Amino acid sequence: MSSSTTAPPEPGADAAAPAAPTPISSGELALLASVFVIAACGLVYELAAGALASYLLGDSVLQFSTVIGSYLFAMGIGSWLSRYIEHQLVAQFLRIELLVGLLGGLMPAALFMLHSLLPLGHVLAFKLMLYAMVIAVGVLVGLEIPLVMRILKRHFRERYALRELVSQVLTFDYLGALAVSVAFPLLLVPQLGLIRTGVFFGLLNAVVAVWALWLFRAELRAWRMHALACAGVVLALGAAMLGADALSTWAEDRFYGDRVVLRETSAYQRVVLTSGPSGVRLFLNGNLQFHSKDEYRYHESLVHPAMAAHGAPKRVLVLGGGDGMAVREVLKYPSVEQVTLVELDPHMTRLFAQMPMLRTINHDALLSSKVRVINADAFGWLETQDTVFDVIVVDFPDPTNFALGKLYTTSFYQRLDQHLAAGGYAVVQTTSPLIARRSFWTVVATIEAVGLQATPYHAHVPSFGEWGFVLAHRRPWQPPRQLPEGLRFLTAAAWPALLDFPPDMARVPAEPNRLSNQGLVHTFEEEWGKVHE
């Protein structure tokens, strides 16, 4: 039998044999690649809106949760609405891509500008605009994937089962989401910033539209009008990309009041430094961290009640406080042999060790030979160490989210207790006992829940108002009679006022904050949220 002769198929063989795979055409590959881009762009808009809400409304789990929830709900509406698009699928897809690119790409810039233009206190108006834009972008993004699947089915895969089509499209969709979820915090925001990141991905959506314009040029009606629309959107987004720095400068100058001398985004936070007639101010994610005109009140109150009461501390641990101000106060004690500073963000410690303006404020504290800087998460770092310290200074930001809230839990204070010498003292900055009264006393109750004695006190810092602190210790604490020379605020005669809590700040019942529930985060959000209403 010749090689060209084949045996006849047995009955039923055709039904049982799997279909031979069809090579993917260039047009099909182009559409599948567009799915990857669409998924990446859609996730960026979602993450950018959540990050911007956290920056401008408070770094809160609530902001991210509600933005993401609204966005996903809007995507569901978009997917449902896609069933009503029956004709000119390619033209409709092209228009949707241009709208998504324009609205999603410019959303961070528009919200940033709106927040700067609105008078203080108009939080509700900003929230309405935020969620209106989030829902609009979400609906448009929800329309994209169903249309791509229908275009693929109609033009390239009419012979294939729906399951294969869905599998291919969702594979590219999930890959795009994975790529951008990793790149957003590690590469995009640190290198481009939120505004440029949004515009860049808006341009990618516009590129997908241009791709569709070329790929389906033979069947598109009014091709020139679509081409002009693509060109207009690309030009608008290109201009936004070029003007992103100017817009950021204008918006931040207006928002912060004083001249912005430094604006950078690290992997963890937005860092803004302003300088004006009254002094230098540092903002992290839009929240004031210190003002040079009165930061000494805060840092003297934070450090010296523990340090001076100890007598002769040798080994000191500072958790947080990457600005070096607390370390500056610690170094005023000759007995100190080593200071270990654990700060999560290396960008902060590098900035305050190198920038002359900031080195002047912290007196070159981070450059001292006695200081060892470790950039790590304090919660995890304590778990891996066995060193015991005479004094521990805890200078974390307020518990605005669960990542920070874990640093105010019984689990964290148990770790702190394990590293505190028998006769040592720890001190924790503990928000305002006047504005966030329940939050303050929750921290006191949490420290007591791990078996430590707690001594609460407060001081007036004009930039913040009444601010609270809590000493944690085993041996009784007595107000020190001697303090280092040269202090500008704290004196031995001031102790009675610091330890006295008038009725509006007096202790209220509070449950310990545990890692399993983190009730403090909700309490803090509720109390401080009333201030911004």
N, C-alpha and C positions, 0 to 999 in steps of 0.2 A: 504493500500500500504506500502510495507517495506521501511525502510529508505534508502536502497541501490538503490531504483528505482527512476529515474528522468524522468521528462516529456520530450518529444521530443521537440527540438527547433522549434520555429516558423520560417516560411520562412523569410529569410533576416536577421535573428538574428545574424548569424556569422559575417556578414559584418558590423553590427552596433556596436557590442560589442568591447570594447577596449581590446587590447592584454594584457595578464597578464604579469606583469613585471618579467623579468628574473634576478635572483640574480647575482650580479657581482662576477665573479670568482677571485681567488687569482692572476692569471696571468694578468687578465684585470685590477685589482686594482693596480698591480705593474706598469703597463704601464701608468695608469692615474696618479699615484704618480710621475712617472718620468716626466710627463708633468709639474707638479708643480715645480720640480727641474730645468727642462730645462728653464722654464719661468724665474725663479729666477736668474739662471746663466746668461741668455741672457741679462737681465736688468742690472745686476751688471757690465758686460763688457761695456755696453753702458754708464752707470753712471761713471765708473772708467775712461774711455777714456775722457769723458767730463771734469771731475774734474782734471785729469792730464793735459789736454790741458790748462785749466784755470790756474793751478798752474805754469806751465812752460812757457806759452805764454802770460800770463796776465789774470787776473780774469775778463773775459769779457763774456757778453751774446752771443757775436759772436761765441766764441769757443764752448760753449755748444750747440748753435743752429745748427751750421754746423756739429758738430760731430754727434748729434742725428739725424739730417736730413740725413746725409750720411749713418748712420747705418740702419735707417728704409728703405731707398732706397735699400741698399744691401740686407736686409731681403726680400724685394719684389722680387729681382732678384733670390734669393735662392728658394723662394716659386715657382716661375715660372719654374726654372730649375728642380724642383722635379718631374715634369711630365715625364722627360726623364729617370728617374730611374724606370725600369720595373721589374728587376729580383733581387733575393737575397736581399729583402728589409731589413731583419733583419741584415744581414752582412753589408749592406751599412749604416744602421742606427748606428750600433756599430762603424764603422770607422769614421763616422761624429762626433759622441760623443767624440771619442778620439782626433780628430783634433780640435774640439771646445775647449775641456778642455786644450789641450796643448797650442794652439795659444792664446785663450782668457785668460787663466789663467796666462800665462807668459807675456801678452801684457803690463801691467803696469811696470813690471820689465824691459822689453826690451826697452820701450820708455824712462824710467828714465835713463837707462844706456846709450842709444843713445844720449840723450840730454847732458849728462855729457861728452861724448867722442867727440862730434862735437865741432869744434872751435867756438868761439863767433861770432855771425853774420850769422851763417848758419841756419837761421830760416826756410828758404824754404825747405832745405833738411829734416829737422825734420818734417815739416808739411806733406811732401810727404810720409814719412814713417808712420806717424801717420794715415793719411787717407787710406793708403794702408792696414794697419793692421785692421783698423776699418771696411773697406769694406770686407776684407777677412773673418773676424769673423762674420760680418752681413750676408754674403751669406751662411755660414755654419749654422748659427742659423735659417735662413729662410728655410733651408732644413728640419729641425728637425720635426716641428709640422705636416707638410703634410705626412711625412713618418710614424710618430706615428699613425696618423688617418688611414692610409692605412693598417698598421699592425693590428690595432684594428679591422678594418672592415673585414680583411681577416681571422683572427684567432678567433675572439670572437663575432663579431657583424654582421655577414653576414645576419642575419634575420631581422636586424633593419634598420629603415629609416635613411638616411644621417643626417636629422635634429637632431635626438637624439644623434648621434655620435658627431656632431659638437658642440652641446650644452654641452655635458659632457667634451669634450676636452678643449673647450674655458673656461669653468668654472674653471677647474684646472689651466689653463694658466693664467687667470686673478688673481686668488688667489695667485699664486706664485709671480706675478708682484707686487701685493699689499704688500705682506709680506716683500719683499726685498726693496721696495721703502721707507718703514718706517724704516727698520733696517739699511739701508746703511748709512744715515747721523747720526743716533742716537746711533748706536751700532757698526757696522762693522768698519767704518773708524776710529772712536775714539779709539777702542780697538785693532784693527789689523793693521791699516794703509792701504794705497792703495795697496801696493805690496802684502802683505799677504792676503788681501781680495780677490784680483784677483786669487792668487794661491789656496786659499781655495775653491773657487767656481769652479776652474778648476778641483780640486779633486772630487767635487760633480758630474761634468760631467763624469769623469772617473768612478765613482761609478755606474752611470747609465749604462755605457757601460758594466761594470762587471755584473751588474744585468741582462742585456739583454743576455750576454754570458751564464749565468747560466739558465735563463728562457727558452731560445731557443736552449739549448745545443744539443738537439736531431736532429735538422735540419740544424745546421750550418756546412758548409763545412770548412775544414782546421781549425778545432776548436783549435788545439794547437797553430797555428800561431796567431789566434785572442787572445788567452790567453796570449801569450808572448807579444803581442802588448799592451794589457791592463796592464800587469805587468810593462813594460817599461815606459809607460806614468805615472803610479802611482808613480814609483820610481823617475822619473824625477821631478814630481811636489812635491813629498815629500822632495827631496833634495832642491828644490827651497824654500819650506816653511822653512826648517831649516836654509837656508842661506840668508833669507830675510833681517835680521838685518845687516848682513855683507855687503850685496849689498847696502842697504840704506845708511850705514855709508860711504862706498867707494864713492858712487855717490854724496852724499851731501858734503863730504869733498872736492871732486874735483870741484863741482859746486860753492861752497861758498869760496873756497880758504883757509880760515883760519880753524883752528880746530873747529869742531862742538862740543859744550859742552852740548847742549840740543836740542833734536828733539822730539816734541810732536804734536799730532793732537787733537785739540778740536772739539767740535760740529760745529764750525764755520770756522776754518782755521788751516793751518799747521804752527806751530811755531818753528822756528829754531834760536838758539842763537850761535854765534861763538865768539871765543876769539883768538886774535893774538897779535903780537908785537905792533900794532897800537891801539889796544883797543877792545871793545866789540861791536858787531853788532847784531841787531835784524831784522829778516826777517819774514814777514807774507805772506804765499802763494808765497814765492820766491821773494817778493818785499822788498827792504830795508826800514826799518821804522826809525832807528836811528843808528848812529855810536857814541860811547862814546867820541871820540876825538873831535867832533864838534857839538854834539847835543845841547850844550848850546847856540850856535848861533841861532839855530832854535827856541828853547823854550823861550829864552829871547826876541827875536823879536816877537814871538806870544803873549806873556802875558803882557809885561810891557807897551807897548804903550796904552793899554786900562786901566790897573790897575793904572799906575802912573797918567794918565790924570784925572781919577775920583777923586783922592785926598784921600778919606778915605773909600774905599769899605768895606762893612761888610759881605754881602752875595754874594757868588760867585758860579756860576754854570760852571762846566767843562763837556762838552759832547765829548765822545771819550776819547782819552788820557789815556787808561788803564795802561800805563807804569808809570804813576805818575810823569812824568817830568814837565808837565804843572802845576800840583798841587804843586810841589816843588817850582816853581817860585811864585805862588800865595801866598804861606805861608810866603814869605819874607816881607809881609806887616802886621805890628802889628794890624792894624785896622780890619783885617779879623776875623770874629767870626765863620763863618761856610762855608765850601766848600762842595758842593754836586757834586760828580763825577758819571756820568751816562755812563757806559760802557757795551756794549752788551755781551761781552764774559767774564764769570766769571773766566775762565781759566787764562786770562791775569791779572786781578786784584789780583788773588790769587798768581800767579807766582811772580809778582813784589812786593808783600807784604811779601813773605816768603823767596825767594832766596837771600842769603847774597850778592852775586855779584851784583844783580840788586838793592837791597836795598841801597847799597853803592852809586849807581849812582843817585837814586832819593831821597837820604837823608831820608829814612824812611818816605816819605811823606804820603804814604797810611796808615801808622800806627798812624798818628796824631789824637788826640782827636777831632780836629776841622773838620776832614774829614768824610763824610758819603758816603759810596760806594753803588751804586744801579746798579745792573746788569739787564738792560732792554734795549729795543729798544728805542732810543731817540725820534724818531718820535711819537710813541704811548705814551711814557711817558709824553711828554710835553702836550699832549691833555688831560691828566687826572689830571694835576696839576694846581694850581692857585697861586703858590708862585712867587713873583717878586724878581729879582736879580739885584744887582748893576753892576755886570760885568758877561758876559757870554763868555766863551772861547770854541770855536768849533774846535776840533782837530780830524776830521774824516779822514779816508783814502781818496784818490782821487776817483772821480766818475767813476770807471772802469766798473760798471754794474748798472742795474736799481735799485737794492736794495740799493746801495750807492748813486746813482744819485738822489733818492727822498730826500736826505738830503741836496741837493743843489737847491731845487725848491722854487718857490714863496710860495707854501703851507707850506713848512718847515719854511721859514723866517717869514711868518705871525705868526706862532706859537711862534717863537723866539721873535718877537716884543711884543707879548702879555705878555711875562715873563720878559721883560726888563724894569727896572725902568725908569722914565721920564728923569732922568739925567744920565742914565747908558750908558755903551758901550758894544757892542758885537764885537768879533773878530773871523774871519774865516780863517783857512789855505786854500790857494786857488791855489795850484799847481804852476808850473813855468811860469811866464809871458814871458819867453824867448823861451822855447820849446813849450809850449802850450798856445800861446798868445791869440787866440780866446776863449779858455776855460776860461782863467783867466778873461777876460773882460766880458764874459758871466755871471760869478758869480757877478761881479760888477753891471751889468745891472739887474740881478735878484733881488739883494738887493734893488736897487733903485726902482724897479717896485712895491714893497710893501710899499713905502712911507718913507723908511729910507734913511738917507744920507749915502754915501759910501766914505770912504777914503782909497784908495789902497796904498800899499807900498811894498817894497821888500827888501830882504837881501841875501847876498851871504853865502851859506852853502856849504863848499867844497864837502861833500858827495853827495849833490843833485844839486849843481850849483845855479843859481839864483832862489830864491823861493819867492812866493808871498803871501800876506796876505791882508785882507780887513777889515777895521773897519766899523761897522754899528752903527748908532747913530741918536738921534733926536737933541740934543743940539750940537752946533759946537764943533769940536775937535781941540784942540791946542796941539802942541808938548809939553810934560811936561818938565819942567826945572829941576826937581829933580827925581832921580832914586834911588832905593835901593843900598846900598853899597855892594861891592863885585861882581858886574856883570863883566863878562869877555869879553863881546863883545859890548853891547849897551851902548852908551853915549849920553848925550844931544847934543853934537856937531855932532853926526852922522845923525840927522834927515833930513837935506837937501838931503843927498845922498840916504836915504831910500825912500824919497818921490818923487825923480826925476826918470822919466821913459824916457830913451833915445829912439831914433827913432825905434830901433828894438824891443822895448817892449811897445811902445806908444799905446794908446787906439785905438781899431778898432771897427767898428760897430758890435753889437751883440744883439741877441734877448734874452729876459728873458727865463730862463729854467723853464718850467711848468710841473707839474705832469702828465698832459695829453699827453705830447709828449717826454719829457726828451731828448731834442736835445743835451744837454751838453754831455751825454754819448757817442753819435756818434761823436761829435766834438773831445772829449778827445781821443777816440780810434783812430781817424784819425791822430791827431797830434802826439801822443806818439808812434803810430804804425810806423811812419816814422823813428823814432829813432832806432827801432829794425830791420829795413829792411837792 
